[in-house]
Amino acid sequence: MAILDLDVEFEIVIQSIVVAVVLNLVVMKNLNEKFRILSMKKMDIKKPCRNRAFFLLLLVTSR
């Protein structure tokens, strides 16, 4: 039974990692689309880059 419990726990860990990676990819895709729209609306190039760096910093520090 102990081996089965370890397998189940390992499977749960793998599933949670996969879910986290997929969610991260979805969030990054949405952020990239939003920034693309922002950069189309505004001709100022520096502002979206600064915002992107800020959001990346938020994503890294929120973990």
CYANA upper distance limits for C-alpha pairs under 8 A (distance plus 0.5 A):
  1 MET  CA      5 ASP  CA      6.75
  2 ALA  CA      6 LEU  CA      6.79
  3 ILE  CA      7 ASP  CA      6.75
  4 LEU  CA      8 VAL  CA      6.71
  5 ASP  CA      9 GLU  CA      6.66
  6 LEU  CA     10 PHE  CA      6.49
  7 ASP  CA     11 GLU  CA      6.56
  8 VAL  CA     12 ILE  CA      6.66
  9 GLU  CA     13 VAL  CA      6.73
 10 PHE  CA     14 ILE  CA      6.75
 11 GLU  CA     15 GLN  CA      6.60
 12 ILE  CA     16 SER  CA      6.60
 13 VAL  CA     17 ILE  CA      6.71
 14 ILE  CA     18 VAL  CA      6.70
 15 GLN  CA     19 VAL  CA      6.62
 16 SER  CA     20 ALA  CA      6.57
 17 ILE  CA     21 VAL  CA      6.68
 18 VAL  CA     22 VAL  CA      6.66
 19 VAL  CA     23 LEU  CA      6.55
 20 ALA  CA     24 ASN  CA      6.53
 21 VAL  CA     25 LEU  CA      6.71
 22 VAL  CA     26 VAL  CA      6.73
 23 LEU  CA     27 VAL  CA      6.62
 24 ASN  CA     28 MET  CA      6.60
 25 LEU  CA     29 LYS  CA      6.58
 26 VAL  CA     30 ASN  CA      6.71
 27 VAL  CA     31 LEU  CA      6.61
 28 MET  CA     32 ASN  CA      6.52
 29 LYS  CA     33 GLU  CA      6.71
 30 ASN  CA     34 LYS  CA      6.69
 31 LEU  CA     35 PHE  CA      6.62
 32 ASN  CA     36 ARG  CA      6.54
 33 GLU  CA     37 ILE  CA      6.76
 34 LYS  CA     38 LEU  CA      6.66
 35 PHE  CA     39 SER  CA      6.47
 35 PHE  CA     48 PRO  CA      6.66
 35 PHE  CA     52 ARG  CA      7.93
 36 ARG  CA     40 MET  CA      6.67
 37 ILE  CA     41 LYS  CA      6.73
 38 LEU  CA     42 LYS  CA      6.55
 38 LEU  CA     48 PRO  CA      7.36
 39 SER  CA     43 MET  CA      6.82
 39 SER  CA     44 ASP  CA      7.80
 39 SER  CA     45 ILE  CA      7.23
 39 SER  CA     48 PRO  CA      6.88
 44 ASP  CA     48 PRO  CA      8.40
 45 ILE  CA     49 CYS  CA      7.36
 46 LYS  CA     50 ARG  CA      6.72
 47 LYS  CA     51 ASN  CA      6.73
 48 PRO  CA     52 ARG  CA      6.48
 49 CYS  CA     53 ALA  CA      6.71
 50 ARG  CA     54 PHE  CA      6.72
 51 ASN  CA     55 PHE  CA      6.66
 52 ARG  CA     56 LEU  CA      6.59
 53 ALA  CA     57 LEU  CA      6.62
 54 PHE  CA     58 LEU  CA      6.72
 55 PHE  CA     59 LEU  CA      6.61
 56 LEU  CA     60 VAL  CA      6.69
 57 LEU  CA     61 THR  CA      6.58
 58 LEU  CA     62 SER  CA      6.36
 59 LEU  CA     63 ARG  CA      7.44
